[in-house]
C-alpha cells in the first residue's frame, strides 16, 4: 500500500495557523506587559497628581 502525502495546504490549515499565531502573540504580549507593570517603580514612578481618579469618585459627592 502506498501513501501519498499532500504538500498542498488547505484554507482550514491557513486559518488554524493564523489563529495559533495570533493567540501566541497575544499570550506573549500579555505576559510581557504584566511582567513590565509588576516591576517595582524606580525613576519612572508616576506622581500622585498625574493619576486620574475613576469616574465614580468624581461623581460621588452628588449622591450625598
N, C-alpha and C positions, 0 to 999 in steps of 0.2 A: 504494500500500500504506500502510495506516495502522497506526502502532504505538501501543499503549496502555501507558502507564506506570502500574504499580500503586503506589498510595500506601500500601497495607497492608504491614505488616512481619510476617514470619513468626516463628515461635518460634526458628528457627535464627538469624535475624538478631539477635534479642534475646540469645541465648546467646553469639553471637560478639561482640557489642558489650560485653556484661558481662565476657567473658573478656579482651578487649582493654583495657578499663578497669581490671580488676584487675591485669593484667600491668603496665600503665603505672604504676599506683600503687605496685606492688612495686618497679619499677626506680627510680622517683623516690625512694622511701623508703630503699631500699638505698644509692643513691648519696649521698643527703644524710647518712645515718648514717656511711658510710665517710669522707666529707669531714670531718664533725664530729670523728670519732675520730682522724683523722690530723693534726689541728691540734696545734701544739706546746702543751704544757700550761703554763698560767700559774698563776693563783691557785687554779685548780680541781684542782691536782695531788693525786693520791691518795697518802697516806702509805704507806710500806712496811708498816707494821703493820696496815693495813686490807686488804691483799691476802691472800686465802685461797689457799694453795697447792693444786695439783692433788692429787686423791686418791692418785695413785701415789706422790707424795713423802711423803704422810702415813703410808703403809704400807711404805715402802721399808726401814725398819730391821728389819722382821720377816723379810725374806728373807736377811738376813746372818747 
